[in-house]
Amino acid sequence: MRKLLICLALIVAAGATTLYLSPAALLASVQFTEQQLAGLDSRNVQVGEFNIHYYEGGPQGAETILMIHGFGADKDNWPRFSRPLTARYHVVALDLPGFGDSSKPEASYDVGTQVERLNAFTKALGIHKLHLIGNSMGGHIAALYAARHPEQVLSVALLNNAGVSAPQASELFKRLDRGDANPLLVRNADDFNNMLDFLFVEKPPLPESLKQYLAQRAMASHDFNQKIFSQLRERYIPLEPELAKIQVPTLLLWGDKDQVLDVSSIKVMQPLLKQPSVVIMQACGHLPMIERPEETAEHYQAFLDSVKS
């Protein structure tokens, strides 16, 4: 009860600060509130040349869920989705190197390299067995990790993951093939609004001051993100030859209105996996854990329960 009252007070405080705080302070306040509600703490660890920031919560000694964000994203994709999970699981959500608060040196950020950095991260935290969940690029990394390090992995959940050639091209790839601007890279405020429309069916509500601040941050990251996106395409590792190596139960969860990665990707992956489960969320976009976090968490918990049965 005491923790609930503290969280309610934080929500009220976060709402009140909308009128008074700078956008940066407002964002920090909202993120802190979401962390507290999910029972997550902010931490960081040095792994090789990278200082990696992450959220951690839930009972020590419980099974670990490692959450991996997508391109241009960070660990703050996961707290609301994590709320019902931290009571039973040890939850870790990291900023991959090159994203969020983690180090961003001039380096390679292709998925193969990130898989090995992720493996070093789990060793630094003393994690020997884990459930993996990843979205978009993070799903590509999660699947490749499960194929390369099967001794560690208990299950895999792939949310709108990259890494396969879909039978039906997504709107993103149609635009890129035409030579149009990448809708995931933000050059101005209009690009940011268009990106939100591209990612979501129902966009999360954002105060205008916070939206402008997030747009400015995305604009500041444009050149670095463009470099990473080019590396992802130039050093692409297809998952089709890798999926058969994944021996553990694997959830394929997709929003049916995803414009970034088409839902028809499931038709490629499902027959290649040993133990697939499929959930297609209707009227949902590329980021189901943000657009509909409670429903997505329910699907994921049902999957985890099936893994144990």
Secondary structure, DSSP 8 states (H G I E B T S, - for coil): -HHHHHHHHHHHHHHHHTTTS-HHHHHHHHHHHHHHHHTEEEEEEEETTEEEEEEEES-TTS-EEEEE--TT--GGGSHHHHTTTTTTSEEEEE--TTSTTS---S----HHHHHHHHHHHHHHTT--SEEEEEETHHHHHHHHHHHH-TTTEEEEEEES--SS--SS--HHHHHHHHT---TTS-SSHHHHHHHHHHH-SS-----HHHHHHHHHHHHHTHHHHHHHHHHHHHT---STTTGGG--S-EEEEEETT-SSS-TTHHHHHGGG-SSEEEEEETT--S-HHHHSHHHHHHHHHHHHHHHH-
